[in-house]
């Protein structure tokens, strides 16, 4: 291919030999010209094989010119081609290993979808492999062998890059299941000397009722308290009225489990104060919900 050296032959003998070859070969190139192929891959194959046929024809290798022209015509006729089989040519042992490995990688890239992803590079890879095979068979033009091989390697690199699978991200560990809610508590507050349910208190009781329903509450403990303004007996009764008011509201809002009520009066105050002192944080009802 490219510049074959006819050293040792006399000009007249070389001319006679060339005429003889032309008489029996090199007839397919003209037939292959002017055809077309469908699809980027087949267009690339057709163009590549036609180019190889022309190169071989101009070097006087009419047999291989016809071989490549025949492949170009086959592609134009709708027969999509692949790399030449290793046993299609008598390859010298010095080239067999490299060609076998090259063909293995080429076929693997094609099987992995290179033709769909990079059709032009795939066509170039196939035609340059066949070019390498043909030059290796002749085995007397190292520069031509290297030319085909290097262009094949460039095309193969593009093919393998295109089909290389990106590393799959590791599956995220499943989030730990949220612990089941088994206990919640709420606190509502009252005005001084009052057991009336305020709008703010009602809003909190609605939240408590929803929580009880969501967790399937089995017990609801309601505890009433009062500050230390007033007598202990009065505050005990006041804390009971507050607990009763909260319990009644909860029952109207939710299907609750077992409910217990307690009234602590001035005992167990949230904020410790002297006797007789008003303290808003001590005028409260505590709700404890358990599953």
Secondary structure, DSSP 8 states (H G I E B T S, - for coil): --S---TT--HHHHHHHHHHHHHHS--HHHHHTT---SSHHHHHHHHHHHHHHHHHHHTT-HHHHHHHHHHHHHHHTT-------GGGS---HHHHHHHHHHHHHHHHHHHTTHHHH-HHHHHHHHHHHHHHHHHHHH---HHHHHHHHHHHHHHHHHHHHHH-------------------EEEEEEE--TT-----HHHHHHHHHHHHHHHHHT-SEEEEEE---SSS-HHHHHHHHHHHHHHHHHHHHHH---SEEEEEE-TTTT-SS---TT---GGGSEEEEEEE-
